[in-house]
Amino acid sequence: MNSREIKYHVDKLGIDNKGKILVYKYIDFSGAISLLNEKCFKFSRSQDFNDPFDLYDELIDFKKFEPLSFENLTREQKRNIKKTPLKKLEEKLKVEWKKHRINFGVSCFSKNYDNILMWSHYADKHQGVCIGLEIDANKLLDDGFITLAVEYENTFVPVPYFDKDEKKRADVIMRYLSTKASFWNYEQEIRIVNFDFFNKYNSQFFNFDKYAEVKTVLIGLKMKVANKTTLKKTIKNQKNISIHEMKTVPNNFGLMK
């Protein structure tokens, strides 16, 4: 998949004309302090996700083949493929796919900062933090990181991976990376993906100083006073970061800053 094909999908994010987008990271207190001091994103493998259908292999159909999808193969490779029983070939492809997939790194964010469930699930039951970051999707793309908006579906039909059309092949991968079940819709997730992260980097953490800037820090409703003091001291020496304490919306089951 080349950078032009990937950029087609990045453009669907609705980023501004400078290639930037504002995203939010819900996180516990200690994680927030580390993020602010060390300027690092955490990347995870799919097997570490809390959703068994995230990066779900069944989204891809390895059974259907278009003859022209093998046009770059040697004559001997094509002959070997034709000799291999379809079921065995499918199994081999799945094994190879899983070997490659193990190196995918994903870092997750949200479009919103005021979702009660997100605060409850990812920000230590409202004792944590939500950090607003302006990320440069174009700079990330230049270095092999794709920024994607997750789409939510109730059901799915597996899509053939092998297609003579390059754009369709790119669509399959992007759909695989960005499709989740509809009951996760409240997350409004934005994710950054690198196909070779765990092969290329020695840590789950990746310094984002070149690609993102912390713009705002939102303090959870239930954060301890001592932690608020520590957080404010941490931010004090950093430029252009606004800080807000989350509040309840009057006469409404909602949050506001």
Protein Blocks (a to p, Z undefined) as FASTA:
>chain_A
ZZklmmmmmmmnopafkopacddddddfklmmmmmmnopacdddfklpcbfkgopfklpc
ckbccfklmmmpcfklmmmmmmpcfklmmmmmmmmmmmmmmmpccddddfbfkbfklmmm
mnggoiaccddddddfklmmmnopacddddddfbdcdddfbdfblklmmmmmmmmmmgcc
fklmmnopacdddfklmmmpccfbdcfklmoccfbdcddfklcfklmmmmmmmmmmpghi
acddddddehiacddZZ
